[in-house]
Amino acid sequence: MIQNNPNFIIIALLSMLLLSCSKDEEPTETTGNTGSGSMIPFQELYDQGIDRYMGVFAPTSTSMPSAGVTEYFFDIPDGPVCFTGNEFSMFTRNGTSNKLLIFLQGGGFCSPNSCEAVETGIPLVPFGIMNPNDPGNAAADYHLGYVPYCDGSAMIGDNAVDSDGDGVNDRFFRGLQNLSASLDVIAAQYPAPDKIVLAGNSAGGFAVHHALPLVRLLYPEIRIDIINDSGTGIMDEGGWQMSLTYWNAESFYPESCSSCIGPDGNITDYHKYQLDQDPNVKLAYISSKQDETFAQLTNGGGPAFEAQLIEASNELKANYPEKFNYLIAEGDEHTFILSDYTYEIAGTTVQAWVGEMLNESDEWTSLID
């Protein structure tokens, strides 16, 4: 049964008010884990307005589907919503450590040419990296903020579209509102974790990079480990730019970085930009060589996707040897950290490899079948 939670909503609104006030201040230097005297990462993106919905939306009601789990609903006109108008909700789950996993679910893109997005978010299901009962899962005891995917826009859309030409908008790309509202809830519930793991699969793999600047805004000095599962940004020429324009989401890509969307369509330089901007992150790619989902979006299919994926992975590893590693499987599997967490790649399981990353092991290294 859905119940209103006025105490939570009041707390959330107060935190949003404080955040809104801080956004009006001049950019300041910061110290601590981000580096003494360094400017705040991603200031250019904030100047471009990617934080425009932070502190704006509070959930209107909540429910507790199981012990320690809360679902937050947003019934707000012109607020968070799934792309065909279905209600948007997100979840938190209390852990037993003071570490935080933010998981961004996948579900397909909706572009002018085709629309494969899900219309209703998948509820919290404790599989893979989100399983609190698996002793082999390094994130089992983490607090969890879970953001379902139903916006069709890699969680950054801010547009309404009349897709059938009848004069009435029927696609509502409010991914940025959904993501911003969700992160506000997560920060209100878990304001001071010791460490953050920001993970996502498929479209959620793309979305971890969109979420990073917003997560950094909420948590200025906390270490963030990024896990991009099968959303590495290998795309056809012009495809990603077309989607960003359709979603009105170009503000997430810095104007100063002309190569962040490369001439080949890939966004490897966007990932470089983020690693350059933020000294307190590490990034992991997980993918198969010929990912069946994204190979279809690559001119030349599986072989072309494989060649570009390996080139991008090697390039990132060469430039950021202490901040980046990849795990690449033979074949065409799509996504691992939920449904195929025990999948073995190059002699180790995905679960064990992620555990090495999260536990700061010296054994964590790049592997490929």
C-alpha positions as CSV (number, residue, x, y, z in Angstrom):
1,M,0.0,0.0,0.0
2,I,1.3,3.4,-0.9
3,Q,1.6,5.8,2.0
4,N,2.5,9.5,2.2
5,N,5.7,10.1,4.1
6,P,5.6,13.8,5.1
7,N,8.7,13.6,7.3
8,F,10.8,12.4,4.4
9,I,9.4,14.9,2.0
10,I,10.1,17.8,4.4
11,I,13.7,16.6,4.9
12,A,14.1,16.2,1.1
13,L,12.8,19.7,0.4
14,L,15.1,21.2,3.0
15,S,18.1,19.5,1.4
16,M,16.9,20.7,-2.0
17,L,16.6,24.3,-0.7
18,L,20.2,24.2,0.6
19,L,21.4,22.7,-2.8
20,S,19.6,25.4,-4.7
21,C,21.2,28.1,-2.6
22,S,24.6,26.7,-3.1
23,K,24.1,26.6,-6.9
24,D,23.7,30.4,-6.9
25,E,27.2,30.9,-5.4
26,E,30.3,31.6,-7.5
27,P,32.4,28.6,-8.4
28,T,34.9,27.9,-5.6
29,E,38.0,26.0,-5.1
30,T,37.9,22.8,-3.2
31,T,40.3,20.7,-1.1
32,G,40.4,17.2,0.2
33,N,40.1,14.1,-2.0
34,T,39.5,16.2,-5.1
35,G,42.9,17.8,-4.8
36,S,44.0,20.9,-2.8
37,G,43.2,24.1,-4.6
38,S,41.7,22.4,-7.7
39,M,38.5,23.8,-9.3
40,I,35.3,21.9,-8.9
41,P,35.1,19.2,-11.6
42,F,32.5,19.6,-14.4
43,Q,32.0,23.3,-13.9
44,E,31.5,23.8,-17.6
45,L,28.6,21.3,-17.6
46,Y,27.0,23.1,-14.7
47,D,27.3,26.3,-16.6
48,Q,25.6,24.6,-19.5
49,G,22.7,23.8,-17.1
50,I,22.9,20.0,-16.6
51,D,22.0,20.6,-12.9
52,R,18.8,22.6,-13.7
53,Y,16.5,20.0,-12.0
54,M,18.6,19.3,-9.0
55,G,16.7,20.2,-5.9
56,V,13.4,20.7,-7.8
57,F,11.3,17.6,-7.3
58,A,10.4,15.8,-4.1
59,P,8.5,12.4,-4.1
60,T,4.8,12.7,-3.5
61,S,4.4,9.3,-1.8
62,T,6.3,6.2,-0.7
63,S,5.8,2.6,0.0
64,M,7.9,-0.1,1.7
65,P,7.7,-3.3,-0.5
66,S,10.1,-5.2,1.8
67,A,12.2,-4.7,4.9
68,G,14.7,-1.9,4.4
69,V,13.4,-1.1,0.9
70,T,11.5,2.1,0.1
71,E,9.9,3.0,-3.2
72,Y,9.4,6.7,-4.0
73,F,6.7,7.9,-6.4
74,F,6.6,11.1,-8.3
75,D,3.0,12.2,-9.3
76,I,3.9,15.7,-10.4
77,P,2.5,17.5,-13.5
78,D,5.4,18.3,-15.8
79,G,7.7,16.3,-13.5
80,P,9.5,12.9,-13.6
81,V,7.6,10.4,-15.8
82,C,8.2,7.5,-18.1
83,F,8.5,8.4,-21.8
84,T,4.9,7.4,-22.7
85,G,3.4,8.9,-19.6
86,N,3.6,6.0,-17.1
87,E,4.4,6.9,-13.5
88,F,8.1,7.0,-12.5
89,S,9.4,5.7,-9.2
90,M,12.8,4.7,-7.8
91,F,14.1,2.8,-4.8
92,T,16.5,2.9,-1.9
93,R,17.6,-0.1,0.3
94,N,19.5,0.3,3.5
95,G,22.8,-1.6,3.8
96,T,24.9,-2.5,6.8
97,S,28.1,-0.6,5.7
98,N,28.6,3.0,5.1
99,K,29.2,2.5,1.3
100,L,26.8,3.4,-1.4
101,L,25.9,1.7,-4.7
102,I,23.9,3.8,-7.2
103,F,22.6,1.5,-9.9
104,L,21.2,2.8,-13.2
105,Q,19.1,0.2,-15.0
106,G,19.1,-0.1,-18.8
107,G,16.3,-0.6,-21.3
108,G,16.9,0.8,-24.8
109,F,16.9,4.1,-26.6
110,C,14.1,6.0,-28.4
111,S,15.4,7.8,-31.4
112,P,13.7,9.5,-34.4
113,N,14.3,6.3,-36.5
114,S,13.4,3.6,-34.0
115,C,12.1,3.3,-30.5
116,E,13.2,0.3,-28.4
117,A,12.8,1.8,-25.0
118,V,10.8,0.2,-22.2
119,E,7.7,2.1,-21.1
120,T,7.7,1.1,-17.4
121,G,10.6,0.8,-15.1
122,I,11.8,-2.6,-13.8
123,P,11.2,-2.8,-10.0
124,L,14.1,-3.5,-7.7
125,V,15.1,-7.2,-8.1
126,P,18.1,-8.3,-6.0
127,F,20.2,-9.9,-8.7
128,G,24.0,-9.7,-9.3
129,I,25.7,-6.7,-7.9
130,M,22.5,-5.7,-6.2
131,N,22.1,-9.0,-4.3
132,P,22.5,-8.4,-0.6
133,N,22.5,-12.1,0.3
134,D,25.4,-13.2,-1.9
135,P,28.6,-13.5,0.2
136,G,30.7,-13.3,-3.0
137,N,29.2,-9.9,-3.9
138,A,31.5,-7.2,-2.8
139,A,28.6,-4.7,-2.7
140,A,26.3,-6.9,-0.7
141,D,26.4,-4.7,2.4
142,Y,26.2,-1.4,0.6
143,H,23.4,1.0,0.8
144,L,21.6,1.0,-2.6
145,G,20.0,3.7,-4.6
146,Y,18.3,2.1,-7.6
147,V,17.1,4.2,-10.6
148,P,14.8,2.2,-13.0
149,Y,14.9,3.1,-16.7
150,C,11.8,4.1,-18.7
151,D,12.7,7.5,-20.2
152,G,14.1,6.3,-23.5
153,S,16.9,8.9,-23.4
154,A,19.8,7.5,-21.4
155,M,18.5,9.5,-18.4
156,I,19.3,12.9,-19.9
157,G,16.3,13.8,-22.1
158,D,14.4,17.1,-21.6
159,N,12.0,17.3,-24.4
160,A,8.4,16.5,-25.5
161,V,7.9,15.1,-29.0
162,D,4.9,14.6,-31.3
163,S,6.1,11.3,-32.8
164,D,3.0,10.5,-35.0
165,G,2.4,14.0,-36.4
166,D,-1.1,14.4,-34.9
167,G,-0.3,17.7,-33.2
168,V,-0.2,16.2,-29.7
169,N,3.0,15.3,-27.9
170,D,3.2,11.6,-27.1
171,R,6.8,11.1,-26.1
172,F,8.1,12.8,-22.9
173,F,11.8,12.5,-22.6
174,R,12.2,13.5,-19.0
175,G,15.2,11.4,-18.2
176,L,17.1,14.4,-16.7
177,Q,14.2,15.0,-14.3
178,N,14.0,11.4,-13.4
179,L,17.7,11.1,-12.8
180,S,18.0,14.4,-10.9
181,A,15.0,13.6,-8.6
182,S,16.3,10.1,-7.9
183,L,19.8,11.4,-7.0
184,D,18.2,14.0,-4.7
185,V,16.4,11.2,-2.9
186,I,19.6,9.1,-2.6
187,A,21.6,12.0,-1.2
188,A,18.9,12.8,1.3
189,Q,18.9,9.2,2.5
190,Y,22.7,8.6,2.4
191,P,24.4,12.0,2.8
192,A,27.9,10.9,3.8
193,P,29.0,7.5,2.5
194,D,32.6,6.5,2.7
195,K,32.7,5.4,-0.9
196,I,30.3,5.4,-3.9
197,V,30.0,2.8,-6.7
198,L,28.1,4.2,-9.7
199,A,27.1,1.3,-11.9
200,G,24.8,0.7,-14.9
201,N,24.1,-1.7,-17.7
202,S,23.2,-1.1,-21.4
203,A,21.5,2.3,-21.5
204,G,22.4,2.6,-17.8
205,G,26.1,2.1,-18.9
206,F,25.8,5.3,-20.9
207,A,23.9,6.9,-18.1
208,V,26.6,6.4,-15.5
209,H,28.7,9.0,-17.4
210,H,25.7,11.4,-17.5
211,A,25.1,10.9,-13.8
212,L,28.7,11.4,-12.7
213,P,28.7,15.2,-12.8
214,L,25.5,15.3,-10.8
215,V,26.7,12.7,-8.3
216,R,29.9,14.7,-7.9
217,L,27.9,17.8,-7.3
218,L,26.1,16.1,-4.4
219,Y,29.2,14.4,-3.1
220,P,32.1,16.8,-3.8
221,E,34.9,14.8,-2.1
222,I,33.9,11.1,-2.0
223,R,35.6,8.5,-4.1
224,I,33.5,7.2,-7.0
225,D,34.1,3.9,-8.8
226,I,32.3,3.8,-12.1
227,I,31.2,0.5,-13.7
228,N,30.0,0.8,-17.3
229,D,28.5,-2.6,-18.3
230,S,27.8,-2.8,-22.0
231,G,27.3,0.9,-22.6
232,T,30.8,1.8,-23.8
233,G,29.7,4.3,-26.4
234,I,30.7,2.6,-29.6
235,M,28.1,4.0,-32.1
236,D,27.7,4.8,-35.8
237,E,28.7,8.1,-37.2
238,G,26.0,10.8,-36.5
239,G,23.8,8.4,-34.5
240,W,24.5,9.7,-31.0
241,Q,24.4,13.3,-32.0
242,M,21.1,12.8,-33.6
243,S,19.7,11.2,-30.4
244,L,21.0,14.0,-28.2
245,T,19.4,16.6,-30.4
246,Y,16.1,14.6,-30.4
247,W,16.2,14.5,-26.6
248,N,17.4,18.1,-26.1
249,A,20.3,16.6,-24.1
250,E,23.4,18.3,-25.7
251,S,24.2,20.2,-22.6
252,F,25.7,17.0,-21.1
253,Y,28.6,17.2,-23.6
254,P,31.0,20.1,-23.0
255,E,31.1,22.7,-25.7
256,S,34.9,23.0,-25.2
257,C,35.3,19.3,-26.1
258,S,34.8,19.1,-29.9
259,S,35.9,15.5,-30.0
260,C,33.7,14.2,-27.1
261,I,31.5,12.8,-29.9
262,G,34.1,11.7,-32.4
263,P,33.8,11.8,-36.2
264,D,33.2,8.0,-36.0
265,G,30.3,8.6,-33.6
266,N,32.1,7.1,-30.6
267,I,32.2,8.9,-27.3
268,T,35.6,7.7,-26.0
269,D,36.8,11.2,-25.7
270,Y,33.9,12.1,-23.5
271,H,35.1,9.4,-21.1
272,K,38.6,10.8,-21.3
273,Y,37.2,14.3,-20.5
274,Q,35.6,12.9,-17.4
275,L,38.7,11.1,-16.2
276,D,40.7,14.3,-16.8
277,Q,38.1,16.4,-14.9
278,D,37.7,14.3,-11.8
279,P,40.8,13.1,-10.0
280,N,38.8,11.0,-7.6
281,V,37.2,8.4,-9.9
282,K,38.1,5.0,-11.4
283,L,36.3,3.6,-14.5
284,A,35.7,0.0,-15.5
285,Y,34.4,-1.2,-18.9
286,I,32.7,-4.6,-19.1
287,S,31.6,-5.8,-22.5
288,S,31.7,-8.7,-25.0
289,K,33.7,-8.3,-28.1
290,Q,30.7,-8.3,-30.4
291,D,27.9,-7.2,-28.1
292,E,24.7,-8.2,-30.0
293,T,22.8,-5.1,-29.1
294,F,25.3,-2.4,-30.0
295,A,26.9,-4.3,-32.9
296,Q,23.6,-3.8,-34.7
297,L,24.1,0.0,-34.3
298,T,27.6,-0.1,-35.7
299,N,28.4,0.1,-39.4
300,G,30.1,-3.2,-40.1
301,G,28.4,-5.1,-37.4
302,G,30.1,-7.3,-34.8
303,P,33.7,-7.2,-36.3
304,A,33.6,-3.4,-36.6
305,F,32.2,-3.1,-33.1
306,E,35.0,-5.4,-31.7
307,A,37.8,-3.4,-33.4
308,Q,36.5,-0.1,-32.2
309,L,35.8,-1.4,-28.7
310,I,39.3,-2.8,-28.3
311,E,40.9,0.3,-29.8
312,A,39.0,2.5,-27.3
313,S,39.8,0.3,-24.3
314,N,43.5,0.2,-25.1
315,E,43.5,3.9,-25.6
316,L,41.9,4.6,-22.2
317,K,44.2,2.1,-20.5
318,A,47.3,3.7,-22.1
319,N,46.2,7.2,-21.0
320,Y,44.8,6.3,-17.5
321,P,46.7,3.2,-16.3
322,E,45.8,3.8,-12.7
323,K,42.2,4.9,-13.2
324,F,40.9,2.5,-15.9
325,N,40.6,-1.2,-16.6
326,Y,38.5,-3.3,-19.0
327,L,37.0,-6.8,-18.9
328,I,36.1,-8.0,-22.4
329,A,34.5,-11.4,-23.2
330,E,34.5,-13.5,-26.3
331,G,31.2,-13.6,-28.1
332,D,28.1,-11.3,-28.2
333,E,26.7,-11.3,-24.6
334,H,24.9,-8.1,-23.6
335,T,25.3,-7.1,-20.0
336,F,26.8,-9.0,-17.1
337,I,26.6,-7.4,-13.7
338,L,23.0,-8.4,-13.0
339,S,22.1,-11.5,-15.0
340,D,25.5,-12.9,-15.7
341,Y,27.5,-11.9,-12.6
342,T,29.3,-15.3,-12.4
343,Y,30.2,-15.3,-16.1
344,E,33.8,-16.3,-16.6
345,I,36.1,-14.1,-18.7
346,A,39.8,-14.7,-19.1
347,G,39.9,-17.1,-16.1
348,T,37.9,-14.9,-13.6
349,T,34.3,-14.2,-13.0
350,V,32.7,-10.8,-13.5
351,Q,31.8,-10.9,-9.8
352,A,35.4,-11.6,-8.7
353,W,36.8,-8.9,-11.0
354,V,34.3,-6.3,-9.7
355,G,35.2,-7.4,-6.2
356,E,38.9,-6.7,-6.9
357,M,38.0,-3.2,-8.1
358,L,35.7,-2.4,-5.1
359,N,38.2,-3.8,-2.6
360,E,41.1,-1.8,-4.0
361,S,43.0,-5.0,-4.8
362,D,46.4,-4.7,-6.6
363,E,45.2,-7.7,-8.6
364,W,42.6,-5.6,-10.4
365,T,43.7,-5.4,-14.0
366,S,42.5,-5.4,-17.6
367,L,41.5,-8.9,-19.0
368,I,40.3,-10.0,-22.4
369,D,39.3,-13.4,-23.7
